[in-house]
Amino acid sequence: MKITIFDYGAGNLHSLAKALESPGHTVRFDTDLRGALDTELLVLPGVGAFAAAAARMTGGLDETRAAVRNGLPCLGICLGMQLLFDDSDEGPGAGLGVIAGRVTRLRAAQVPQIGWNTLEETSDPAFTRAALHTAYFANSFVCRPVDPSCVVAWSTHESDRFPAAVRVGNTLGVQFHPEKSSAPGVAFIHEFLNSVLPG
């Protein structure tokens, strides 16, 4: 099975690729969004700024939105989760709009949030099976979905309660970095893979 990380030119992706590796799954990178759709799982990685990443997505935005809405499994991590939404206060550009809502700055005195935080009200079975209760965050912005029923985990930074994870069908977005969240974080990734990939 082919797993494709869309490389929009920000950050070291090798720790994420290593976390995604498993028997029977091949992990590759693609800098072209249309080319990245030739895959069993699309991964939107989690380092960078919204505007720069959105600019790199413009060439294949409509095709990707349609593919994900039609069931192509997709994992969005940190910035990748934010790209699943309509737009962002961080900068101009359009997200995929797979989940209706906007990305806004954390309402907190200490921004960015960097470090471990508790996951609250986790409802996706992957959290339980992976025993993932705390996760590593590095973010200044968070997602505000129009319909909070898509939220499968919450977290709170100072007094701002925000979605730590959202899921719609085969699409999962996580504001934290599972690949940096120790063994339970990597286990969580594989629980998601097992739920969306055949074999």
C-alpha positions as MATLAB code, in Angstrom:
seq = 'MKITIFDYGAGNLHSLAKALESPGHTVRFDTDLRGALDTELLVLPGVGAFAAAAARMTGGLDETRAAVRNGLPCLGICLGMQLLFDDSDEGPGAGLGVIAGRVTRLRAAQVPQIGWNTLEETSDPAFTRAALHTAYFANSFVCRPVDPSCVVAWSTHESDRFPAAVRVGNTLGVQFHPEKSSAPGVAFIHEFLNSVLPG';
ca = [
       0.000    0.000    0.000;
       1.279    3.440   -0.942;
       1.399    6.306    1.584;
       2.270    9.726    0.159;
       3.465   12.712    2.170;
       2.780   15.959    0.323;
       6.028   17.897    0.678;
       5.253   21.613    0.535;
       8.812   22.513    1.401;
       8.664   23.035    5.143;
      10.363   21.078    7.882;
      12.063   17.756    8.349;
       9.671   15.037    7.231;
      11.844   12.020    7.946;
      10.606   11.423   11.515;
       7.052   11.417   10.178;
       7.974    9.012    7.368;
       9.604    6.688    9.881;
       6.497    6.751   12.090;
       4.328    5.847    9.074;
       6.468    2.905    8.008;
       5.089   -0.574    8.535;
       5.213   -3.919    6.717;
       3.344   -3.748    3.453;
       3.248    0.060    3.346;
       5.571    2.153    1.194;
       6.086    5.804    2.184;
       7.003    8.330   -0.507;
       7.210   12.106   -0.877;
       5.700   14.209   -3.654;
       6.081   17.958   -4.152;
       3.218   18.008   -6.674;
      -0.223   17.818   -5.099;
      -1.857   16.237   -8.137;
       0.862   13.578   -8.232;
       0.409   12.968   -4.504;
      -3.177   11.837   -5.150;
      -1.886    8.615   -6.726;
      -1.871    6.945   -3.338;
      -3.833    4.921   -0.795;
      -3.242    7.541    1.936;
      -2.461   11.243    1.592;
      -0.537   12.852    4.462;
      -0.424   16.619    4.988;
       2.554   17.185    7.318;
       2.782   19.558   10.213;
       5.491   22.182    9.889;
       5.272   25.599    8.236;
       2.945   28.544    7.681;
      -0.598   28.359    6.327;
      -0.162   30.895    3.513;
       2.977   29.279    2.087;
       1.463   25.795    2.223;
      -1.830   26.985    0.712;
       0.092   28.583   -2.153;
       1.756   25.244   -2.900;
      -1.665   23.557   -2.951;
      -3.369   25.861   -5.454;
      -2.514   23.743   -8.498;
      -4.326   20.668   -7.232;
      -6.727   22.088   -4.662;
     -10.004   21.194   -6.393;
      -8.875   17.679   -7.306;
      -7.626   17.013   -3.774;
     -10.798   18.341   -2.167;
     -12.881   16.088   -4.405;
     -10.674   13.037   -3.780;
     -10.760   13.437    0.005;
     -14.508   14.074    0.037;
     -14.943   10.943   -2.084;
     -13.138    8.817    0.482;
      -9.377    9.029   -0.168;
      -7.881    8.492    3.305;
      -6.119   11.621    4.520;
      -4.083   12.390    7.644;
      -3.417   16.049    8.472;
      -0.905   16.832   11.225;
      -0.719   20.256   12.945;
      -0.570   22.646    9.952;
      -1.867   19.720    7.888;
      -4.994   19.618   10.079;
      -5.449   23.364    9.574;
      -5.247   22.899    5.804;
      -8.350   20.692    5.995;
     -10.342   23.820    6.921;
     -11.515   26.766    4.800;
      -8.985   29.468    5.662;
      -6.783   30.900    8.390;
      -6.108   34.105   10.269;
      -2.410   33.263    9.910;
      -2.345   34.391    6.302;
      -4.068   34.427    2.921;
      -4.925   31.390    0.857;
      -7.558   28.697    0.739;
      -7.504   25.424    2.588;
      -9.157   22.277    1.302;
     -12.459   23.136    2.942;
     -13.118   19.465    3.685;
     -14.224   20.627    7.142;
     -16.118   23.907    7.389;
     -14.464   26.374    9.707;
     -11.614   28.800   10.211;
      -8.184   28.649   11.816;
      -7.586   31.320   14.466;
      -4.791   32.289   16.823;
      -4.721   30.675   20.245;
      -6.452   32.873   22.815;
      -3.641   32.722   25.368;
      -0.869   34.835   26.837;
       1.789   32.240   26.035;
       1.909   31.574   22.293;
       3.091   29.341   20.726;
       2.076   26.365   22.801;
       5.093   24.079   22.844;
       5.196   20.867   24.819;
       2.991   18.123   26.185;
      -0.713   18.624   26.784;
      -3.607   16.435   27.880;
      -6.090   15.041   25.398;
      -9.672   15.417   26.644;
     -12.929   13.701   25.681;
     -11.271   11.376   23.179;
     -13.980    9.556   21.244;
     -12.125    7.908   18.360;
     -11.224    4.281   19.230;
      -7.660    4.846   17.996;
      -6.907    6.897   21.126;
      -7.990    4.100   23.446;
      -6.247    1.336   21.528;
      -2.992    3.329   21.409;
      -3.296    4.445   25.053;
      -2.671    8.029   23.874;
      -3.695   10.412   26.678;
      -1.135   13.200   26.311;
       0.527   14.483   23.149;
       3.224   16.879   21.978;
       2.007   20.204   20.568;
       3.856   23.033   18.803;
       1.284   25.530   17.559;
       0.147   29.136   17.623;
      -3.100   28.577   15.705;
      -6.018   26.191   16.191;
      -9.066   25.087   14.199;
     -12.589   26.293   14.929;
     -15.046   24.008   13.110;
     -18.538   25.263   12.331;
     -19.942   21.915   13.457;
     -18.076   20.595   16.523;
     -19.512   17.094   16.046;
     -16.398   16.322   13.949;
     -14.151   16.815   17.013;
     -12.863   13.499   18.410;
     -10.490   14.985   21.011;
     -10.133   18.328   22.773;
      -7.301   20.059   24.578;
      -6.949   23.268   26.579;
      -4.099   25.767   26.565;
      -4.463   28.302   29.388;
      -8.208   29.110   29.074;
      -8.597   28.327   25.358;
     -10.300   24.966   24.709;
      -9.709   23.811   21.139;
     -10.026   20.713   18.959;
      -7.004   18.457   19.355;
      -8.328   16.097   16.664;
     -11.133   16.018   14.111;
     -12.388   13.151   12.006;
     -14.777   13.012    9.065;
     -14.993    9.609    7.410;
     -11.513    8.579    6.276;
     -10.049   12.004    7.066;
      -8.289   12.591   10.379;
      -6.724   15.855   11.473;
      -4.619   16.167   14.623;
      -3.313   19.444   16.039;
      -0.566   17.620   17.917;
       2.448   15.775   16.515;
       1.883   12.027   16.973;
       5.315   11.268   15.520;
       6.817   13.256   18.450;
       4.425   11.853   21.056;
       6.508    8.822   22.059;
       5.391    5.221   21.473;
       1.655    5.882   22.020;
       1.739    8.583   19.339;
       3.261    6.226   16.778;
       0.788    3.528   17.843;
      -2.023    6.029   17.281;
      -0.836    6.603   13.704;
      -0.897    2.877   13.032;
      -4.355    2.481   14.573;
      -5.582    5.080   12.088;
      -3.770    3.363    9.217;
      -5.354    0.060   10.171;
      -8.791    1.657   10.120;
      -8.529    3.145    6.625;
      -6.089    0.989    4.660;
      -6.931   -2.499    3.404;
      -4.759   -5.461    4.311;
];
